[in-house]
Amino acid sequence: MRFPDAPGVYLFKDKAGTVIYVGKAKSLKKRVASYFSKPAIDPKVARLLEQYKTIEYRTAKNELAAFLLERELIKKHAPRFNIQYSDDKQYPYIKLTINEEWPRLTVVRKKEDDGAEYFGPFEARAVKETLRQVKRIFPIRWCKKFRKRKQPCLYYHLKQCLSPCTGKINRRAYLNLCKAVSSYLGGDINRTILRLEAEMRRASAEKNFEYAAKIRDRIKNLNRFMQGVKRNELTDPYLAVTALQEALSLAVPPDRIEAFDISNIMGEAIVASMVAFERGMPKKSDYRRFKIRRLKGKANDVLAINEVVSRRYTGTLKDKLPKPNLVLIDGGIAQVNSAKSALNAAGLSGLPVIGLAKREEELFWPGKNVPLKLRKDSSALQLLQRLRDEAHRFAVGYHRIVRGKKEIIF
């Protein structure tokens, strides 16, 4: 097999087809060739070469994408030649102390139930690279103890800290920046940029142009670092589908997922959207938009969801579009129960439906008040977030059209 001179991951498999080792590389061609260019000195490598039968690979956009994909594959296959990522002694976490008045970042070896946010685990080298990028883009504090100072420390002059201890930044702006850090470390790059843009607009409105310019530079650095990599490209799309099946305990892989969202302003021009993903990727030819008919000038997302789900699975669209394996609703338990009622009426009681609530990114099942929370760096959650965000984007776009032109398109 020929390997490309590109970033990616490679998988060693034994005779039974079991994955026994997963590795990442800046150049797949050079890295795989290095295993066979000279006799193995490392005993582990020697045993690996004795037991492998085939080598497969998957390309990635860049080294960061390769690293994240490697983590997903190790979690999925638990290869015996890989040191497990759950080994706290080998793989540290990045900790964001949101439980403190002025949160800070630190590296720890063990997660605790202390109200802080934990990201990882990471390889030691990956932690260093991640922290280097975070320091450059998000200059929040690193000092162990916070105390008021008259003069800023060296890190402020190096542009690695905003010096909250001297009042150089107010707490609201600082906490907004910490939320962006949380989104970034959780793998939600799009939300990170949106939060930074919102903070930049707020600073400009308050005529704090110097601070707004700094945020603008952070956004540029973030875009430059990502090199055009979008959240859905950080992991193999179909790997996210299988991860979602496992996370939700679904009988079959959710190869086709349809997501619904409602958009209106004070009950005016109430519209809905439906977007479809197949094998983890958008299928835009199957996108549909609806003008809600039952509600006249009265906002009610619960009833609107019931109507749009009913129209999708009982009307003319029932036979025009393939049936999904999973339905996603933008909302909480009330919206999900409403969608489930519509599915039952349509004779689709066996079709799984879940809701994704924005505030805490919690998943809701029909009839269950206790939500499910997935890890922020989970590819399953990221796939659902992308579906939800795409449905929201499509609904808002249609709402603007209806409000602007007063037309009914569907």
C-alpha positions as CSV (number, residue, x, y, z in Angstrom):
1,M,0.0,0.0,0.0
2,R,1.2,3.5,-0.8
3,F,0.9,6.2,1.9
4,P,0.4,9.9,1.1
5,D,2.8,12.6,2.2
6,A,0.1,14.2,4.3
7,P,-1.0,14.4,7.9
8,G,-3.2,11.6,9.3
9,V,-3.4,8.5,11.4
10,Y,-2.3,4.9,10.7
11,L,-3.8,1.7,12.1
12,F,-1.9,-1.6,12.5
13,K,-4.2,-4.6,12.4
14,D,-3.5,-8.3,13.2
15,K,-4.6,-11.4,11.3
16,A,-8.1,-11.2,12.9
17,G,-8.5,-7.6,11.7
18,T,-8.3,-6.2,15.2
19,V,-6.7,-2.8,15.6
20,I,-3.5,-3.3,17.7
21,Y,-1.9,0.1,17.4
22,V,-3.0,3.6,16.3
23,G,-0.5,6.4,15.6
24,K,-0.5,9.9,14.1
25,A,1.9,11.5,11.7
26,K,2.8,14.8,10.1
27,S,3.6,12.7,7.0
28,L,2.0,9.3,6.8
29,K,4.5,8.2,4.0
30,K,7.6,9.0,6.1
31,R,6.2,7.8,9.4
32,V,5.1,4.4,8.2
33,A,8.3,3.9,6.2
34,S,10.3,4.6,9.3
35,Y,9.0,1.3,10.9
36,F,10.7,-0.7,8.1
37,S,13.7,1.3,7.2
38,K,15.9,-0.1,9.9
39,P,15.7,-2.9,12.5
40,A,13.4,-2.2,15.5
41,I,15.4,-1.3,18.6
42,D,12.4,-0.7,20.8
43,P,11.0,-4.1,22.0
44,K,7.4,-2.9,21.8
45,V,7.9,-1.9,18.1
46,A,9.5,-5.3,17.4
47,R,6.5,-7.1,18.9
48,L,4.2,-4.9,16.9
49,L,5.9,-5.7,13.6
50,E,5.8,-9.4,14.5
51,Q,2.0,-9.4,15.1
52,Y,0.6,-7.0,12.5
53,K,-0.9,-8.2,9.2
54,T,-2.1,-5.0,7.5
55,I,-1.8,-1.2,7.9
56,E,-4.6,1.2,7.1
57,Y,-4.6,5.0,7.2
58,R,-6.9,8.0,7.3
59,T,-5.8,11.5,6.2
60,A,-6.4,14.7,8.1
61,K,-6.4,18.4,7.3
62,N,-3.4,19.1,9.6
63,E,-1.5,17.9,12.7
64,L,-4.2,19.1,15.1
65,A,-6.9,17.2,13.2
66,A,-4.6,14.1,13.1
67,F,-4.1,14.3,16.9
68,L,-7.9,14.6,17.6
69,L,-8.7,11.7,15.2
70,E,-6.0,9.6,16.9
71,R,-7.6,10.2,20.3
72,E,-11.0,9.1,19.0
73,L,-9.7,5.9,17.4
74,I,-7.7,5.0,20.5
75,K,-10.9,5.5,22.7
76,K,-12.9,3.4,20.2
77,H,-10.6,0.5,19.6
78,A,-8.4,0.4,22.8
79,P,-5.4,-1.1,20.9
80,R,-3.2,-3.2,23.1
81,F,0.0,-1.5,21.9
82,N,-1.2,2.0,22.8
83,I,-0.9,3.4,26.3
84,Q,-4.5,4.2,27.2
85,Y,-5.5,7.8,27.4
86,S,-7.4,7.1,30.6
87,D,-4.0,6.5,32.3
88,D,-3.9,9.6,34.6
89,K,-0.2,9.1,35.4
90,Q,0.8,9.4,31.7
91,Y,-1.8,11.7,30.3
92,P,-2.6,15.0,32.0
93,Y,-5.7,17.2,31.8
94,I,-6.0,20.9,31.3
95,K,-8.1,22.4,34.1
96,L,-10.1,25.7,33.8
97,T,-11.1,26.8,37.3
98,I,-14.6,28.2,36.5
99,N,-15.4,27.7,40.2
100,E,-13.1,30.6,41.1
101,E,-13.9,34.3,40.9
102,W,-11.2,34.9,38.3
103,P,-10.7,31.5,36.5
104,R,-7.2,30.3,35.5
105,L,-5.7,27.5,33.5
106,T,-3.5,24.8,35.0
107,V,-2.3,21.3,34.2
108,V,-3.3,18.4,36.5
109,R,-3.0,14.6,36.5
110,K,-6.3,13.8,38.0
111,K,-9.9,15.0,37.6
112,E,-11.7,16.0,40.8
113,D,-15.3,16.9,41.5
114,D,-14.5,20.5,42.4
115,G,-16.7,22.5,40.0
116,A,-13.9,23.1,37.5
117,E,-13.9,22.1,33.9
118,Y,-11.4,19.5,32.7
119,F,-10.2,18.9,29.1
120,G,-8.3,15.9,27.9
121,P,-6.6,13.7,28.7
122,F,-3.8,14.7,26.4
123,E,-0.3,13.4,25.7
124,A,2.4,15.4,27.5
125,R,3.7,16.8,24.2
126,A,0.2,17.7,23.0
127,V,-0.5,19.6,26.3
128,K,2.5,21.8,25.7
129,E,1.4,22.6,22.2
130,T,-2.2,23.2,23.2
131,L,-1.2,25.5,26.1
132,R,1.1,27.4,23.8
133,Q,-1.8,28.1,21.4
134,V,-4.1,29.0,24.3
135,K,-1.6,31.4,25.8
136,R,-1.2,33.1,22.4
137,I,-5.0,33.5,21.7
138,F,-6.5,33.7,25.2
139,P,-4.3,35.5,27.7
140,I,-6.1,34.5,30.9
141,R,-4.2,34.2,34.2
142,W,-2.0,31.2,35.1
143,C,-0.8,32.3,38.6
144,K,-1.8,29.9,41.5
145,K,-3.1,32.6,43.9
146,F,-5.1,35.7,42.8
147,R,-4.4,38.9,44.7
148,K,-4.8,42.6,43.9
149,R,-1.6,44.3,42.7
150,K,-0.6,47.8,41.9
151,Q,1.6,46.9,38.9
152,P,1.0,44.1,36.4
153,C,3.4,41.2,36.2
154,L,5.8,40.1,33.5
155,Y,3.2,38.0,31.7
156,Y,1.1,41.1,31.1
157,H,4.0,42.8,29.3
158,L,4.6,39.6,27.3
159,K,0.9,39.8,26.3
160,Q,0.2,36.4,27.9
161,C,-2.1,37.8,30.6
162,L,-4.8,40.5,30.8
163,S,-3.8,41.4,34.4
164,P,-7.2,41.2,36.1
165,C,-5.3,41.6,39.4
166,T,-4.6,45.3,38.5
167,G,-8.0,46.0,37.0
168,K,-6.9,46.0,33.4
169,I,-10.0,44.1,32.5
170,N,-13.4,43.9,34.2
171,R,-14.9,40.6,35.4
172,R,-17.7,40.4,32.9
173,A,-15.3,40.7,29.9
174,Y,-12.9,38.3,31.6
175,L,-15.6,35.6,32.2
176,N,-16.7,36.0,28.6
177,L,-13.1,35.2,27.5
178,C,-13.1,32.2,29.8
179,K,-16.2,30.9,28.0
180,A,-14.4,31.2,24.7
181,V,-11.5,29.2,26.2
182,S,-13.9,26.5,27.3
183,S,-15.4,26.3,23.8
184,Y,-12.0,26.1,22.2
185,L,-10.6,23.4,24.5
186,G,-13.9,21.5,24.1
187,G,-13.4,21.4,20.4
188,D,-16.2,23.8,19.5
189,I,-14.2,26.2,17.3
190,N,-17.2,27.8,15.7
191,R,-18.7,28.7,19.0
192,T,-15.3,30.1,20.2
193,I,-15.2,32.5,17.3
194,L,-18.9,33.5,17.8
195,R,-18.2,34.3,21.4
196,L,-15.1,36.4,20.6
197,E,-17.0,38.3,17.9
198,A,-19.9,39.0,20.3
199,E,-17.4,40.3,22.9
200,M,-15.6,42.4,20.2
201,R,-19.0,44.0,19.3
202,R,-19.8,44.7,22.9
203,A,-16.4,46.3,23.5
204,S,-16.9,48.5,20.4
205,A,-20.3,49.6,21.5
206,E,-18.8,50.7,24.8
207,K,-16.1,52.6,22.8
208,N,-13.4,50.4,24.3
209,F,-11.7,50.2,20.9
210,E,-8.3,49.1,22.2
211,Y,-9.8,46.0,23.8
212,A,-11.9,45.4,20.7
213,A,-8.8,45.5,18.5
214,K,-7.1,42.9,20.8
215,I,-10.1,40.6,20.4
216,R,-10.0,41.1,16.7
217,D,-6.4,40.0,16.7
218,R,-7.3,36.9,18.7
219,I,-9.9,35.9,16.1
220,K,-7.3,36.3,13.4
221,N,-4.8,34.1,15.3
222,L,-7.5,31.5,15.9
223,N,-8.5,31.4,12.2
224,R,-4.8,31.3,11.2
225,F,-4.1,28.4,13.6
226,M,-7.1,26.4,12.5
227,Q,-6.1,26.8,8.8
228,G,-9.6,26.5,7.6
229,V,-10.4,23.3,9.6
230,K,-14.0,23.3,10.6
231,R,-15.4,21.4,13.6
232,N,-16.8,18.6,11.4
233,E,-13.4,18.0,9.8
234,L,-11.6,17.4,13.1
235,T,-12.8,13.8,13.3
236,D,-13.8,11.3,10.7
237,P,-17.5,12.0,10.0
238,Y,-18.6,8.4,10.1
239,L,-16.6,7.7,13.2
240,A,-18.8,10.4,14.9
241,V,-21.9,8.5,13.7
242,T,-20.7,5.2,15.3
243,A,-19.7,7.1,18.4
244,L,-23.2,8.6,18.6
245,Q,-24.8,5.1,18.2
246,E,-22.8,3.9,21.2
247,A,-23.5,7.0,23.3
248,L,-27.3,6.8,22.7
249,S,-27.4,3.0,22.7
250,L,-29.2,2.9,19.4
251,A,-30.0,-0.4,17.7
252,V,-28.6,0.7,14.4
253,P,-26.1,3.5,13.4
254,P,-27.8,6.8,12.8
255,D,-26.7,7.0,9.2
256,R,-29.4,9.5,8.5
257,I,-30.3,12.2,11.0
258,E,-32.9,14.9,10.6
259,A,-32.9,18.0,12.8
260,F,-35.7,20.5,13.3
261,D,-35.6,24.1,14.6
262,I,-38.2,26.9,15.0
263,S,-37.5,30.6,14.4
264,N,-39.7,33.7,15.2
265,I,-39.6,37.1,16.8
266,M,-42.5,37.7,19.3
267,G,-44.7,35.3,17.3
268,E,-44.1,37.1,14.0
269,A,-43.4,35.0,10.9
270,I,-43.1,31.7,12.7
271,V,-41.1,29.3,10.5
272,A,-39.3,26.0,10.9
273,S,-36.4,24.2,9.3
274,M,-35.4,20.6,8.7
275,V,-31.8,19.7,7.8
276,A,-30.6,16.2,7.0
277,F,-27.1,14.6,7.5
278,E,-26.1,11.3,6.0
279,R,-23.1,9.4,7.3
280,G,-22.1,12.5,9.3
281,M,-22.3,14.9,6.4
282,P,-24.9,17.4,5.3
283,K,-27.3,16.4,2.5
284,K,-28.5,19.9,1.4
285,S,-30.7,18.6,-1.3
286,D,-32.9,17.2,1.4
287,Y,-33.2,20.4,3.5
288,R,-36.7,21.7,3.9
289,R,-38.3,24.8,5.3
290,F,-41.9,25.4,6.5
291,K,-44.1,28.2,7.5
292,I,-46.1,27.3,10.6
293,R,-49.8,27.5,9.9
294,R,-51.5,26.8,13.2
295,L,-50.1,29.6,15.2
296,K,-51.1,33.2,14.3
297,G,-49.0,35.8,16.0
298,K,-48.5,33.7,19.1
299,A,-45.1,32.1,19.8
300,N,-45.2,28.5,21.0
301,D,-42.2,26.4,20.1
302,V,-43.8,23.3,21.5
303,L,-46.8,23.4,19.2
304,A,-44.7,24.5,16.3
305,I,-42.4,21.5,16.7
306,N,-45.5,19.2,16.8
307,E,-46.8,20.7,13.5
308,V,-43.5,20.6,11.6
309,V,-42.7,17.0,12.6
310,S,-46.2,15.9,11.7
311,R,-46.0,17.6,8.3
312,R,-42.7,16.0,7.6
313,Y,-43.7,12.4,8.3
314,T,-47.4,12.4,7.3
315,G,-47.7,14.8,4.3
316,T,-46.2,14.7,0.8
317,L,-42.7,14.7,2.2
318,K,-43.3,11.3,3.8
319,D,-42.7,9.4,0.5
320,K,-40.4,12.0,-1.1
321,L,-37.6,11.7,1.5
322,P,-36.0,8.6,3.1
323,K,-36.9,7.9,6.7
324,P,-34.2,8.9,9.2
325,N,-32.6,6.7,11.9
326,L,-32.7,9.5,14.4
327,V,-34.6,12.8,14.8
328,L,-33.0,15.7,16.6
329,I,-35.0,18.6,18.1
330,D,-33.5,22.0,19.1
331,G,-34.9,22.2,22.6
332,G,-35.6,20.5,25.9
333,I,-38.0,18.0,27.3
334,A,-41.2,19.8,26.3
335,Q,-40.2,20.1,22.7
336,V,-39.0,16.5,22.6
337,N,-42.3,15.2,24.0
338,S,-44.2,17.2,21.5
339,A,-42.1,15.8,18.6
340,K,-42.6,12.2,20.0
341,S,-46.4,12.8,20.1
342,A,-46.3,13.7,16.4
343,L,-44.2,10.7,15.5
344,N,-46.6,8.4,17.4
345,A,-49.5,9.9,15.5
346,A,-47.7,9.3,12.2
347,G,-47.1,5.6,13.1
348,L,-43.4,6.1,13.8
349,S,-43.4,5.3,17.5
350,G,-40.1,3.3,17.1
351,L,-38.2,6.2,15.5
352,P,-35.7,7.6,18.1
353,V,-36.0,11.3,18.9
354,I,-33.8,13.4,21.2
355,G,-33.5,17.1,22.1
356,L,-30.4,19.1,22.5
357,A,-30.8,22.1,24.8
358,K,-28.4,25.0,24.2
359,R,-27.8,26.2,27.7
360,E,-26.0,23.2,29.1
361,E,-25.7,21.1,25.9
362,E,-27.8,18.4,27.5
363,L,-29.7,15.6,25.7
364,F,-33.3,14.9,26.5
365,W,-35.3,11.7,25.7
366,P,-39.1,11.6,25.6
367,G,-40.7,11.0,29.0
368,K,-37.4,11.3,30.8
369,N,-36.7,14.4,32.9
370,V,-33.1,13.5,33.7
371,P,-30.9,14.6,30.8
372,L,-27.8,12.9,29.4
373,K,-24.6,14.9,29.2
374,L,-21.8,13.9,26.8
375,R,-18.2,14.9,27.1
376,K,-17.6,18.3,25.4
377,D,-14.8,16.8,23.3
378,S,-17.0,13.9,22.3
379,S,-17.3,13.6,18.5
380,A,-20.9,12.3,19.1
381,L,-21.9,15.6,20.8
382,Q,-20.0,17.7,18.2
383,L,-22.0,16.0,15.4
384,L,-25.3,16.8,17.2
385,Q,-24.2,20.4,17.8
386,R,-23.4,20.8,14.1
387,L,-26.8,19.4,13.2
388,R,-28.5,21.7,15.7
389,D,-26.5,24.8,14.6
390,E,-27.1,24.0,10.9
391,A,-30.9,23.7,11.5
392,H,-30.8,27.0,13.4
393,R,-28.9,28.7,10.6
394,F,-31.3,27.5,8.0
395,A,-34.4,28.5,10.1
396,V,-33.1,32.0,10.8
397,G,-32.3,32.5,7.1
398,Y,-35.8,31.6,6.1
399,H,-37.3,33.7,8.9
400,R,-35.5,36.8,7.5
401,I,-36.8,36.0,4.0
402,V,-40.4,35.7,5.3
403,R,-40.2,38.8,7.4
404,G,-38.6,40.8,4.6
405,K,-40.7,39.8,1.7
406,K,-43.9,38.5,3.5
407,E,-43.8,35.4,1.2
408,I,-44.8,31.9,1.9
409,I,-42.3,29.6,0.2
410,F,-43.5,26.2,1.5
